[in-house]
């Protein structure tokens, strides 16, 4: 049971590079990489909102709940 992060999929669909997204959102590429791999314990709503704004998506496009 957990949260699956589909950020890399959404970025690929939108043809957005990690470097560009990190700069637009105001986080480091290293932190963005950790987020993409699901290696973080939390994400600030402000950061999530900035990512969604830049990628023109909804939080549900990026985050998914799985019972497996």
Predicted model as a PDB file, atoms N, CA, C, CB and O in Angstrom, pLDDT in the B-factor column:
MODEL        1                                                                  
ATOM      1  N   UNK A   1       0.850  -1.176   0.000  1.00 83.00           N  
ATOM      2  CA  UNK A   1       0.000   0.000   0.000  1.00 83.00           C  
ATOM      3  C   UNK A   1       0.895   1.238   0.000  1.00 83.00           C  
ATOM      4  CB  UNK A   1      -0.967  -0.001   1.226  1.00 83.00           C  
ATOM      5  O   UNK A   1       1.826   1.340   0.799  1.00 83.00           O  
ATOM      6  N   UNK A   2       0.610   2.157  -0.885  1.00 92.00           N  
ATOM      7  CA  UNK A   2       1.414   3.359  -0.925  1.00 92.00           C  
ATOM      8  C   UNK A   2       1.038   4.274  -2.071  1.00 92.00           C  
ATOM      9  CB  UNK A   2       2.855   3.002  -1.020  1.00 92.00           C  
ATOM     10  O   UNK A   2       0.063   4.054  -2.788  1.00 92.00           O  
ATOM     11  N   UNK A   3       1.847   5.307  -2.215  1.00 94.00           N  
ATOM     12  CA  UNK A   3       1.640   6.313  -3.245  1.00 94.00           C  
ATOM     13  C   UNK A   3       2.626   6.080  -4.376  1.00 94.00           C  
ATOM     14  CB  UNK A   3       1.793   7.739  -2.668  1.00 94.00           C  
ATOM     15  O   UNK A   3       3.824   5.924  -4.137  1.00 94.00           O  
ATOM     16  N   UNK A   4       2.132   6.054  -5.602  1.00 95.00           N  
ATOM     17  CA  UNK A   4       2.963   5.926  -6.789  1.00 95.00           C  
ATOM     18  C   UNK A   4       3.088   7.308  -7.407  1.00 95.00           C  
ATOM     19  CB  UNK A   4       2.365   4.894  -7.810  1.00 95.00           C  
ATOM     20  O   UNK A   4       2.091   8.006  -7.592  1.00 95.00           O  
ATOM     21  N   UNK A   5       4.316   7.702  -7.725  1.00 96.00           N  
ATOM     22  CA  UNK A   5       4.566   9.011  -8.316  1.00 96.00           C  
ATOM     23  C   UNK A   5       4.748   8.837  -9.824  1.00 96.00           C  
ATOM     24  CB  UNK A   5       5.819   9.690  -7.673  1.00 96.00           C  
ATOM     25  O   UNK A   5       5.670   8.156 -10.273  1.00 96.00           O  
ATOM     26  N   UNK A   6       3.867   9.456 -10.590  1.00 97.00           N  
ATOM     27  CA  UNK A   6       3.904   9.378 -12.045  1.00 97.00           C  
ATOM     28  C   UNK A   6       4.443  10.663 -12.669  1.00 97.00           C  
ATOM     29  CB  UNK A   6       2.517   9.083 -12.586  1.00 97.00           C  
ATOM     30  O   UNK A   6       4.124  10.976 -13.817  1.00 97.00           O  
ATOM     31  N   UNK A   7       5.241  11.392 -11.935  1.00 97.00           N  
ATOM     32  CA  UNK A   7       5.750  12.673 -12.415  1.00 97.00           C  
ATOM     33  C   UNK A   7       6.569  12.510 -13.686  1.00 97.00           C  
ATOM     34  CB  UNK A   7       6.591  13.341 -11.339  1.00 97.00           C  
ATOM     35  O   UNK A   7       6.452  13.322 -14.604  1.00 97.00           O  
ATOM     36  N   UNK A   8       7.390  11.479 -13.753  1.00 97.00           N  
ATOM     37  CA  UNK A   8       8.220  11.278 -14.939  1.00 97.00           C  
ATOM     38  C   UNK A   8       7.371  11.027 -16.179  1.00 97.00           C  
ATOM     39  CB  UNK A   8       9.179  10.113 -14.722  1.00 97.00           C  
ATOM     40  O   UNK A   8       7.739  11.452 -17.275  1.00 97.00           O  
ATOM     41  N   UNK A   9       6.243  10.343 -16.023  1.00 97.00           N  
ATOM     42  CA  UNK A   9       5.337  10.077 -17.142  1.00 97.00           C  
ATOM     43  C   UNK A   9       4.721  11.380 -17.645  1.00 97.00           C  
ATOM     44  CB  UNK A   9       4.228   9.085 -16.721  1.00 97.00           C  
ATOM     45  O   UNK A   9       4.689  11.637 -18.848  1.00 97.00           O  
ATOM     46  N   UNK A  10       4.235  12.196 -16.714  1.00 98.00           N  
ATOM     47  CA  UNK A  10       3.615  13.469 -17.090  1.00 98.00           C  
ATOM     48  C   UNK A  10       4.648  14.387 -17.740  1.00 98.00           C  
ATOM     49  CB  UNK A  10       2.986  14.155 -15.855  1.00 98.00           C  
ATOM     50  O   UNK A  10       4.344  15.072 -18.716  1.00 98.00           O  
ATOM     51  N   UNK A  11       5.864  14.400 -17.200  1.00 98.00           N  
ATOM     52  CA  UNK A  11       6.920  15.228 -17.791  1.00 98.00           C  
ATOM     53  C   UNK A  11       7.229  14.766 -19.214  1.00 98.00           C  
ATOM     54  CB  UNK A  11       8.198  15.178 -16.925  1.00 98.00           C  
ATOM     55  O   UNK A  11       7.417  15.598 -20.102  1.00 98.00           O  
ATOM     56  N   UNK A  12       7.284  13.465 -19.443  1.00 98.00           N  
ATOM     57  CA  UNK A  12       7.565  12.937 -20.775  1.00 98.00           C  
ATOM     58  C   UNK A  12       6.444  13.292 -21.751  1.00 98.00           C  
ATOM     59  CB  UNK A  12       7.755  11.415 -20.717  1.00 98.00           C  
ATOM     60  O   UNK A  12       6.703  13.649 -22.900  1.00 98.00           O  
ATOM     61  N   UNK A  13       5.203  13.191 -21.287  1.00 98.00           N  
ATOM     62  CA  UNK A  13       4.062  13.536 -22.139  1.00 98.00           C  
ATOM     63  C   UNK A  13       4.101  14.998 -22.557  1.00 98.00           C  
ATOM     64  CB  UNK A  13       2.751  13.238 -21.417  1.00 98.00           C  
ATOM     65  O   UNK A  13       3.717  15.349 -23.672  1.00 98.00           O  
ATOM     66  N   UNK A  14       4.571  15.849 -21.645  1.00 97.00           N  
ATOM     67  CA  UNK A  14       4.620  17.295 -21.903  1.00 97.00           C  
ATOM     68  C   UNK A  14       5.967  17.740 -22.498  1.00 97.00           C  
ATOM     69  CB  UNK A  14       4.355  18.062 -20.605  1.00 97.00           C  
ATOM     70  O   UNK A  14       6.157  18.910 -22.830  1.00 97.00           O  
ATOM     71  N   UNK A  15       6.895  16.780 -22.623  1.00 98.00           N  
ATOM     72  CA  UNK A  15       8.241  17.049 -23.143  1.00 98.00           C  
ATOM     73  C   UNK A  15       8.955  18.140 -22.334  1.00 98.00           C  
ATOM     74  CB  UNK A  15       8.163  17.463 -24.621  1.00 98.00           C  
ATOM     75  O   UNK A  15       9.539  19.071 -22.887  1.00 98.00           O  
ATOM     76  N   UNK A  16       8.886  17.992 -21.008  1.00 98.00           N  
ATOM     77  CA  UNK A  16       9.530  18.929 -20.085  1.00 98.00           C  
ATOM     78  C   UNK A  16      10.734  18.236 -19.461  1.00 98.00           C  
ATOM     79  CB  UNK A  16       8.531  19.422 -18.981  1.00 98.00           C  
ATOM     80  O   UNK A  16      10.622  17.120 -18.954  1.00 98.00           O  
ATOM     81  N   UNK A  17      11.875  18.893 -19.498  1.00 98.00           N  
ATOM     82  CA  UNK A  17      13.098  18.342 -18.922  1.00 98.00           C  
ATOM     83  C   UNK A  17      13.146  18.639 -17.424  1.00 98.00           C  
ATOM     84  CB  UNK A  17      14.348  18.919 -19.632  1.00 98.00           C  
ATOM     85  O   UNK A  17      12.595  19.634 -16.955  1.00 98.00           O  
ATOM     86  N   UNK A  18      13.811  17.763 -16.691  1.00 97.00           N  
ATOM     87  CA  UNK A  18      13.943  17.920 -15.243  1.00 97.00           C  
ATOM     88  C   UNK A  18      14.556  19.270 -14.879  1.00 97.00           C  
ATOM     89  CB  UNK A  18      14.792  16.789 -14.666  1.00 97.00           C  
ATOM     90  O   UNK A  18      14.096  19.950 -13.961  1.00 97.00           O  
ATOM     91  N   UNK A  19      15.589  19.638 -15.605  1.00 98.00           N  
ATOM     92  CA  UNK A  19      16.274  20.907 -15.335  1.00 98.00           C  
ATOM     93  C   UNK A  19      15.305  22.084 -15.445  1.00 98.00           C  
ATOM     94  CB  UNK A  19      17.455  21.101 -16.308  1.00 98.00           C  
ATOM     95  O   UNK A  19      15.313  22.979 -14.599  1.00 98.00           O  
ATOM     96  N   UNK A  20      14.481  22.083 -16.475  1.00 98.00           N  
ATOM     97  CA  UNK A  20      13.539  23.178 -16.691  1.00 98.00           C  
ATOM     98  C   UNK A  20      12.445  23.207 -15.619  1.00 98.00           C  
ATOM     99  CB  UNK A  20      12.907  23.058 -18.074  1.00 98.00           C  
ATOM    100  O   UNK A  20      12.077  24.273 -15.126  1.00 98.00           O  
ATOM    101  N   UNK A  21      11.933  22.034 -15.268  1.00 98.00           N  
ATOM    102  CA  UNK A  21      10.883  21.976 -14.246  1.00 98.00           C  
ATOM    103  C   UNK A  21      11.426  22.399 -12.889  1.00 98.00           C  
ATOM    104  CB  UNK A  21      10.290  20.562 -14.159  1.00 98.00           C  
ATOM    105  O   UNK A  21      10.788  23.172 -12.175  1.00 98.00           O  
ATOM    106  N   UNK A  22      12.595  21.897 -12.535  1.00 98.00           N  
ATOM    107  CA  UNK A  22      13.192  22.255 -11.241  1.00 98.00           C  
ATOM    108  C   UNK A  22      13.390  23.765 -11.136  1.00 98.00           C  
ATOM    109  CB  UNK A  22      14.541  21.529 -11.046  1.00 98.00           C  
ATOM    110  O   UNK A  22      13.103  24.367 -10.101  1.00 98.00           O  
ATOM    111  N   UNK A  23      13.878  24.364 -12.206  1.00 98.00           N  
ATOM    112  CA  UNK A  23      14.108  25.806 -12.204  1.00 98.00           C  
ATOM    113  C   UNK A  23      12.785  26.570 -12.103  1.00 98.00           C  
ATOM    114  CB  UNK A  23      14.871  26.228 -13.472  1.00 98.00           C  
ATOM    115  O   UNK A  23      12.690  27.549 -11.361  1.00 98.00           O  
ATOM    116  N   UNK A  24      11.774  26.133 -12.837  1.00 97.00           N  
ATOM    117  CA  UNK A  24      10.478  26.812 -12.826  1.00 97.00           C  
ATOM    118  C   UNK A  24       9.791  26.713 -11.469  1.00 97.00           C  
ATOM    119  CB  UNK A  24       9.576  26.232 -13.900  1.00 97.00           C  
ATOM    120  O   UNK A  24       9.108  27.643 -11.039  1.00 97.00           O  
ATOM    121  N   UNK A  25       9.976  25.576 -10.797  1.00 97.00           N  
ATOM    122  CA  UNK A  25       9.305  25.335  -9.524  1.00 97.00           C  
ATOM    123  C   UNK A  25      10.098  25.911  -8.347  1.00 97.00           C  
ATOM    124  CB  UNK A  25       9.087  23.838  -9.324  1.00 97.00           C  
ATOM    125  O   UNK A  25       9.534  26.231  -7.301  1.00 97.00           O  
ATOM    126  N   UNK A  26      11.409  26.037  -8.536  1.00 96.00           N  
ATOM    127  CA  UNK A  26      12.240  26.584  -7.465  1.00 96.00           C  
ATOM    128  C   UNK A  26      12.782  25.529  -6.519  1.00 96.00           C  
ATOM    129  CB  UNK A  26      11.459  27.586  -6.684  1.00 96.00           C  
ATOM    130  O   UNK A  26      12.975  25.793  -5.332  1.00 96.00           O  
ATOM    131  N   UNK A  27      13.030  24.321  -7.045  1.00 96.00           N  
ATOM    132  CA  UNK A  27      13.654  23.270  -6.249  1.00 96.00           C  
ATOM    133  C   UNK A  27      14.894  22.785  -6.998  1.00 96.00           C  
ATOM    134  CB  UNK A  27      12.655  22.087  -5.975  1.00 96.00           C  
ATOM    135  O   UNK A  27      15.067  23.076  -8.182  1.00 96.00           O  
ATOM    136  N   UNK A  28      15.738  22.057  -6.309  1.00 97.00           N  
ATOM    137  CA  UNK A  28      16.946  21.547  -6.956  1.00 97.00           C  
ATOM    138  C   UNK A  28      16.600  20.348  -7.830  1.00 97.00           C  
ATOM    139  CB  UNK A  28      18.012  21.160  -5.905  1.00 97.00           C  
ATOM    140  O   UNK A  28      15.587  19.680  -7.622  1.00 97.00           O  
ATOM    141  N   UNK A  29      17.455  20.090  -8.807  1.00 97.00           N  
ATOM    142  CA  UNK A  29      17.266  18.913  -9.650  1.00 97.00           C  
ATOM    143  C   UNK A  29      17.365  17.645  -8.822  1.00 97.00           C  
ATOM    144  CB  UNK A  29      18.297  18.887 -10.785  1.00 97.00           C  
ATOM    145  O   UNK A  29      16.679  16.662  -9.102  1.00 97.00           O  
ATOM    146  N   UNK A  30      18.216  17.661  -7.802  1.00 97.00           N  
ATOM    147  CA  UNK A  30      18.361  16.494  -6.927  1.00 97.00           C  
ATOM    148  C   UNK A  30      17.054  16.208  -6.191  1.00 97.00           C  
ATOM    149  CB  UNK A  30      19.505  16.715  -5.913  1.00 97.00           C  
ATOM    150  O   UNK A  30      16.631  15.055  -6.106  1.00 97.00           O  
ATOM    151  N   UNK A  31      16.413  17.246  -5.661  1.00 96.00           N  
ATOM    152  CA  UNK A  31      15.139  17.051  -4.965  1.00 96.00           C  
ATOM    153  C   UNK A  31      14.045  16.617  -5.928  1.00 96.00           C  
ATOM    154  CB  UNK A  31      14.720  18.333  -4.247  1.00 96.00           C  
ATOM    155  O   UNK A  31      13.192  15.804  -5.572  1.00 96.00           O  
ATOM    156  N   UNK A  32      14.061  17.149  -7.139  1.00 97.00           N  
ATOM    157  CA  UNK A  32      13.082  16.733  -8.143  1.00 97.00           C  
ATOM    158  C   UNK A  32      13.282  15.261  -8.494  1.00 97.00           C  
ATOM    159  CB  UNK A  32      13.193  17.611  -9.412  1.00 97.00           C  
ATOM    160  O   UNK A  32      12.315  14.519  -8.664  1.00 97.00           O  
ATOM    161  N   UNK A  33      14.526  14.849  -8.601  1.00 97.00           N  
ATOM    162  CA  UNK A  33      14.834  13.450  -8.891  1.00 97.00           C  
ATOM    163  C   UNK A  33      14.316  12.533  -7.786  1.00 97.00           C  
ATOM    164  CB  UNK A  33      16.344  13.261  -9.066  1.00 97.00           C  
ATOM    165  O   UNK A  33      13.743  11.481  -8.067  1.00 97.00           O  
ATOM    166  N   UNK A  34      14.514  12.928  -6.540  1.00 97.00           N  
ATOM    167  CA  UNK A  34      14.005  12.140  -5.414  1.00 97.00           C  
ATOM    168  C   UNK A  34      12.484  12.057  -5.457  1.00 97.00           C  
ATOM    169  CB  UNK A  34      14.465  12.749  -4.078  1.00 97.00           C  
ATOM    170  O   UNK A  34      11.904  11.006  -5.184  1.00 97.00           O  
ATOM    171  N   UNK A  35      11.847  13.162  -5.798  1.00 96.00           N  
ATOM    172  CA  UNK A  35      10.388  13.189  -5.889  1.00 96.00           C  
ATOM    173  C   UNK A  35       9.912  12.270  -7.013  1.00 96.00           C  
ATOM    174  CB  UNK A  35       9.883  14.631  -6.121  1.00 96.00           C  
ATOM    175  O   UNK A  35       8.960  11.511  -6.830  1.00 96.00           O  
ATOM    176  N   UNK A  36      10.561  12.332  -8.164  1.00 96.00           N  
ATOM    177  CA  UNK A  36      10.177  11.493  -9.298  1.00 96.00           C  
ATOM    178  C   UNK A  36      10.295  10.012  -8.973  1.00 96.00           C  
ATOM    179  CB  UNK A  36      11.033  11.822 -10.507  1.00 96.00           C  
ATOM    180  O   UNK A  36       9.496   9.212  -9.460  1.00 96.00           O  
ATOM    181  N   UNK A  37      11.268   9.635  -8.166  1.00 95.00           N  
ATOM    182  CA  UNK A  37      11.474   8.233  -7.802  1.00 95.00           C  
ATOM    183  C   UNK A  37      10.643   7.815  -6.592  1.00 95.00           C  
ATOM    184  CB  UNK A  37      12.940   7.984  -7.520  1.00 95.00           C  
ATOM    185  O   UNK A  37      10.683   6.651  -6.192  1.00 95.00           O  
ATOM    186  N   UNK A  38       9.892   8.743  -6.003  1.00 92.00           N  
ATOM    187  CA  UNK A  38       9.073   8.411  -4.842  1.00 92.00           C  
ATOM    188  C   UNK A  38       9.869   8.210  -3.574  1.00 92.00           C  
ATOM    189  CB  UNK A  38       8.287   7.187  -5.118  1.00 92.00           C  
ATOM    190  O   UNK A  38       9.426   7.507  -2.667  1.00 92.00           O  
ATOM    191  N   UNK A  39      11.046   8.822  -3.499  1.00 94.00           N  
ATOM    192  CA  UNK A  39      11.943   8.652  -2.356  1.00 94.00           C  
ATOM    193  C   UNK A  39      11.805   9.748  -1.319  1.00 94.00           C  
ATOM    194  CB  UNK A  39      13.361   8.598  -2.826  1.00 94.00           C  
ATOM    195  O   UNK A  39      12.699   9.932  -0.493  1.00 94.00           O  
ATOM    196  N   UNK A  40      10.701  10.480  -1.345  1.00 93.00           N  
ATOM    197  CA  UNK A  40      10.470  11.536  -0.354  1.00 93.00           C  
ATOM    198  C   UNK A  40       9.325  11.121   0.553  1.00 93.00           C  
ATOM    199  CB  UNK A  40      10.160  12.899  -1.042  1.00 93.00           C  
ATOM    200  O   UNK A  40       8.462  10.337   0.160  1.00 93.00           O  
ATOM    201  N   UNK A  41       9.323  11.649   1.761  1.00 92.00           N  
ATOM    202  CA  UNK A  41       8.257  11.323   2.713  1.00 92.00           C  
ATOM    203  C   UNK A  41       7.086  12.282   2.594  1.00 92.00           C  
ATOM    204  CB  UNK A  41       8.794  11.342   4.137  1.00 92.00           C  
ATOM    205  O   UNK A  41       5.996  12.002   3.093  1.00 92.00           O  
ATOM    206  N   UNK A  42       7.306  13.410   1.939  1.00 93.00           N  
ATOM    207  CA  UNK A  42       6.240  14.383   1.778  1.00 93.00           C  
ATOM    208  C   UNK A  42       6.611  15.420   0.748  1.00 93.00           C  
ATOM    209  CB  UNK A  42       5.921  15.049   3.098  1.00 93.00           C  
ATOM    210  O   UNK A  42       7.770  15.551   0.354  1.00 93.00           O  
ATOM    211  N   UNK A  43       5.603  16.152   0.321  1.00 95.00           N  
ATOM    212  CA  UNK A  43       5.818  17.252  -0.617  1.00 95.00           C  
ATOM    213  C   UNK A  43       4.911  18.398  -0.182  1.00 95.00           C  
ATOM    214  CB  UNK A  43       5.526  16.814  -2.111  1.00 95.00           C  
ATOM    215  O   UNK A  43       3.746  18.195   0.161  1.00 95.00           O  
ATOM    216  N   UNK A  44       5.466  19.595  -0.204  1.00 96.00           N  
ATOM    217  CA  UNK A  44       4.679  20.760   0.191  1.00 96.00           C  
ATOM    218  C   UNK A  44       3.612  21.044  -0.858  1.00 96.00           C  
ATOM    219  CB  UNK A  44       5.586  21.995   0.390  1.00 96.00           C  
ATOM    220  O   UNK A  44       3.856  20.892  -2.055  1.00 96.00           O  
ATOM    221  N   UNK A  45       2.433  21.456  -0.408  1.00 97.00           N  
ATOM    222  CA  UNK A  45       1.354  21.780  -1.338  1.00 97.00           C  
ATOM    223  C   UNK A  45       1.787  22.891  -2.290  1.00 97.00           C  
ATOM    224  CB  UNK A  45       0.086  22.197  -0.571  1.00 97.00           C  
ATOM    225  O   UNK A  45       1.402  22.895  -3.459  1.00 97.00           O  
ATOM    226  N   UNK A  46       2.576  23.819  -1.797  1.00 97.00           N  
ATOM    227  CA  UNK A  46       3.069  24.917  -2.637  1.00 97.00           C  
ATOM    228  C   UNK A  46       3.912  24.367  -3.794  1.00 97.00           C  
ATOM    229  CB  UNK A  46       3.902  25.919  -1.792  1.00 97.00           C  
ATOM    230  O   UNK A  46       3.786  24.826  -4.929  1.00 97.00           O  
ATOM    231  N   UNK A  47       4.759  23.397  -3.507  1.00 97.00           N  
ATOM    232  CA  UNK A  47       5.590  22.774  -4.539  1.00 97.00           C  
ATOM    233  C   UNK A  47       4.730  21.980  -5.504  1.00 97.00           C  
ATOM    234  CB  UNK A  47       6.656  21.864  -3.907  1.00 97.00           C  
ATOM    235  O   UNK A  47       4.915  22.072  -6.717  1.00 97.00           O  
ATOM    236  N   UNK A  48       3.795  21.205  -4.984  1.00 97.00           N  
ATOM    237  CA  UNK A  48       2.895  20.416  -5.825  1.00 97.00           C  
ATOM    238  C   UNK A  48       2.073  21.329  -6.730  1.00 97.00           C  
ATOM    239  CB  UNK A  48       1.966  19.545  -4.957  1.00 97.00           C  
ATOM    240  O   UNK A  48       1.879  21.025  -7.906  1.00 97.00           O  
ATOM    241  N   UNK A  49       1.593  22.437  -6.191  1.00 98.00           N  
ATOM    242  CA  UNK A  49       0.818  23.393  -6.984  1.00 98.00           C  
ATOM    243  C   UNK A  49       1.669  24.001  -8.099  1.00 98.00           C  
ATOM    244  CB  UNK A  49       0.258  24.505  -6.084  1.00 98.00           C  
ATOM    245  O   UNK A  49       1.192  24.174  -9.221  1.00 98.00           O  
ATOM    246  N   UNK A  50       2.913  24.320  -7.795  1.00 98.00           N  
ATOM    247  CA  UNK A  50       3.805  24.897  -8.807  1.00 98.00           C  
ATOM    248  C   UNK A  50       4.096  23.884  -9.913  1.00 98.00           C  
ATOM    249  CB  UNK A  50       5.123  25.368  -8.161  1.00 98.00           C  
ATOM    250  O   UNK A  50       4.147  24.247 -11.088  1.00 98.00           O  
ATOM    251  N   UNK A  51       4.287  22.620  -9.543  1.00 98.00           N  
ATOM    252  CA  UNK A  51       4.521  21.572 -10.541  1.00 98.00           C  
ATOM    253  C   UNK A  51       3.288  21.427 -11.431  1.00 98.00           C  
ATOM    254  CB  UNK A  51       4.861  20.217  -9.855  1.00 98.00           C  
ATOM    255  O   UNK A  51       3.406  21.382 -12.656  1.00 98.00           O  
ATOM    256  N   UNK A  52       2.120  21.356 -10.824  1.00 98.00           N  
ATOM    257  CA  UNK A  52       0.881  21.211 -11.587  1.00 98.00           C  
ATOM    258  C   UNK A  52       0.652  22.414 -12.498  1.00 98.00           C  
ATOM    259  CB  UNK A  52      -0.311  21.035 -10.639  1.00 98.00           C  
ATOM    260  O   UNK A  52       0.208  22.258 -13.635  1.00 98.00           O  
ATOM    261  N   UNK A  53       0.949  23.595 -12.008  1.00 98.00           N  
ATOM    262  CA  UNK A  53       0.794  24.808 -12.817  1.00 98.00           C  
ATOM    263  C   UNK A  53       1.705  24.751 -14.040  1.00 98.00           C  
ATOM    264  CB  UNK A  53       1.105  26.069 -11.977  1.00 98.00           C  
ATOM    265  O   UNK A  53       1.269  25.017 -15.160  1.00 98.00           O  
ATOM    266  N   UNK A  54       2.967  24.404 -13.820  1.00 98.00           N  
ATOM    267  CA  UNK A  54       3.939  24.372 -14.921  1.00 98.00           C  
ATOM    268  C   UNK A  54       3.616  23.265 -15.929  1.00 98.00           C  
ATOM    269  CB  UNK A  54       5.357  24.174 -14.369  1.00 98.00           C  
ATOM    270  O   UNK A  54       3.810  23.449 -17.130  1.00 98.00           O  
ATOM    271  N   UNK A  55       3.129  22.127 -15.451  1.00 98.00           N  
ATOM    272  CA  UNK A  55       2.827  21.008 -16.342  1.00 98.00           C  
ATOM    273  C   UNK A  55       1.380  21.009 -16.841  1.00 98.00           C  
ATOM    274  CB  UNK A  55       3.112  19.709 -15.636  1.00 98.00           C  
ATOM    275  O   UNK A  55       0.990  20.152 -17.633  1.00 98.00           O  
ATOM    276  N   UNK A  56       0.589  21.975 -16.373  1.00 98.00           N  
ATOM    277  CA  UNK A  56      -0.829  22.072 -16.750  1.00 98.00           C  
ATOM    278  C   UNK A  56      -1.538  20.732 -16.494  1.00 98.00           C  
ATOM    279  CB  UNK A  56      -0.972  22.484 -18.249  1.00 98.00           C  
ATOM    280  O   UNK A  56      -2.145  20.146 -17.391  1.00 98.00           O  
ATOM    281  N   UNK A  57      -1.439  20.274 -15.250  1.00 98.00           N  
ATOM    282  CA  UNK A  57      -2.063  19.004 -14.879  1.00 98.00           C  
ATOM    283  C   UNK A  57      -2.689  19.126 -13.493  1.00 98.00           C  
ATOM    284  CB  UNK A  57      -1.026  17.847 -14.911  1.00 98.00           C  
ATOM    285  O   UNK A  57      -2.624  20.178 -12.857  1.00 98.00           O  
ATOM    286  N   UNK A  58      -3.288  18.047 -13.043  1.00 98.00           N  
ATOM    287  CA  UNK A  58      -3.893  17.970 -11.718  1.00 98.00           C  
ATOM    288  C   UNK A  58      -3.008  17.095 -10.820  1.00 98.00           C  
ATOM    289  CB  UNK A  58      -5.349  17.400 -11.799  1.00 98.00           C  
ATOM    290  O   UNK A  58      -2.258  16.260 -11.326  1.00 98.00           O  
ATOM    291  N   UNK A  59      -3.086  17.278  -9.491  1.00 97.00           N  
ATOM    292  CA  UNK A  59      -2.286  16.438  -8.591  1.00 97.00           C  
ATOM    293  C   UNK A  59      -2.527  14.938  -8.820  1.00 97.00           C  
ATOM    294  CB  UNK A  59      -2.600  16.791  -7.140  1.00 97.00           C  
ATOM    295  O   UNK A  59      -1.603  14.136  -8.680  1.00 97.00           O  
ATOM    296  N   UNK A  60      -3.741  14.564  -9.165  1.00 97.00           N  
ATOM    297  CA  UNK A  60      -4.067  13.167  -9.423  1.00 97.00           C  
ATOM    298  C   UNK A  60      -3.377  12.603 -10.660  1.00 97.00           C  
ATOM    299  CB  UNK A  60      -5.548  13.017  -9.570  1.00 97.00           C  
ATOM    300  O   UNK A  60      -3.275  11.386 -10.813  1.00 97.00           O  
ATOM    301  N   UNK A  61      -2.902  13.482 -11.546  1.00 98.00           N  
ATOM    302  CA  UNK A  61      -2.145  13.021 -12.704  1.00 98.00           C  
ATOM    303  C   UNK A  61      -0.744  12.591 -12.284  1.00 98.00           C  
ATOM    304  CB  UNK A  61      -2.069  14.123 -13.774  1.00 98.00           C  
ATOM    305  O   UNK A  61      -0.116  11.763 -12.943  1.00 98.00           O  
ATOM    306  N   UNK A  62      -0.263  13.160 -11.184  1.00 97.00           N  
ATOM    307  CA  UNK A  62       1.094  12.927 -10.721  1.00 97.00           C  
ATOM    308  C   UNK A  62       1.144  11.861  -9.627  1.00 97.00           C  
ATOM    309  CB  UNK A  62       1.697  14.222 -10.212  1.00 97.00           C  
ATOM    310  O   UNK A  62       2.062  11.041  -9.596  1.00 97.00           O  
ATOM    311  N   UNK A  63       0.160  11.875  -8.736  1.00 96.00           N  
ATOM    312  CA  UNK A  63       0.147  10.980  -7.590  1.00 96.00           C  
ATOM    313  C   UNK A  63      -0.998   9.976  -7.698  1.00 96.00           C  
ATOM    314  CB  UNK A  63       0.032  11.780  -6.291  1.00 96.00           C  
ATOM    315  O   UNK A  63      -2.118  10.334  -8.064  1.00 96.00           O  
ATOM    316  N   UNK A  64      -0.706   8.722  -7.376  1.00 96.00           N  
ATOM    317  CA  UNK A  64      -1.684   7.656  -7.472  1.00 96.00           C  
ATOM    318  C   UNK A  64      -1.588   6.759  -6.241  1.00 96.00           C  
ATOM    319  CB  UNK A  64      -1.477   6.838  -8.763  1.00 96.00           C  
ATOM    320  O   UNK A  64      -0.486   6.432  -5.801  1.00 96.00           O  
ATOM    321  N   UNK A  65      -2.713   6.365  -5.689  1.00 96.00           N  
ATOM    322  CA  UNK A  65      -2.731   5.472  -4.534  1.00 96.00           C  
ATOM    323  C   UNK A  65      -2.839   4.028  -5.011  1.00 96.00           C  
ATOM    324  CB  UNK A  65      -3.901   5.824  -3.579  1.00 96.00           C  
ATOM    325  O   UNK A  65      -3.649   3.710  -5.882  1.00 96.00           O  
ATOM    326  N   UNK A  66      -2.013   3.158  -4.431  1.00 93.00           N  
ATOM    327  CA  UNK A  66      -2.040   1.746  -4.776  1.00 93.00           C  
ATOM    328  C   UNK A  66      -2.125   0.911  -3.503  1.00 93.00           C  
ATOM    329  CB  UNK A  66      -0.795   1.358  -5.603  1.00 93.00           C  
ATOM    330  O   UNK A  66      -1.416   1.172  -2.531  1.00 93.00           O  
ATOM    331  N   UNK A  67      -2.990  -0.087  -3.516  1.00 92.00           N  
ATOM    332  CA  UNK A  67      -3.098  -0.960  -2.353  1.00 92.00           C  
ATOM    333  C   UNK A  67      -2.133  -2.126  -2.411  1.00 92.00           C  
ATOM    334  CB  UNK A  67      -4.502  -1.478  -2.226  1.00 92.00           C  
ATOM    335  O   UNK A  67      -2.050  -2.899  -1.456  1.00 92.00           O  
ATOM    336  N   UNK A  68      -1.406  -2.274  -3.495  1.00 81.00           N  
ATOM    337  CA  UNK A  68      -0.431  -3.362  -3.648  1.00 81.00           C  
ATOM    338  C   UNK A  68       0.841  -3.087  -2.884  1.00 81.00           C  
ATOM    339  CB  UNK A  68      -0.105  -3.582  -5.112  1.00 81.00           C  
ATOM    340  O   UNK A  68       1.764  -3.901  -2.907  1.00 81.00           O  
TER     341      UNK A  68                                                      
ENDMDL                                                                          
END                                                                             
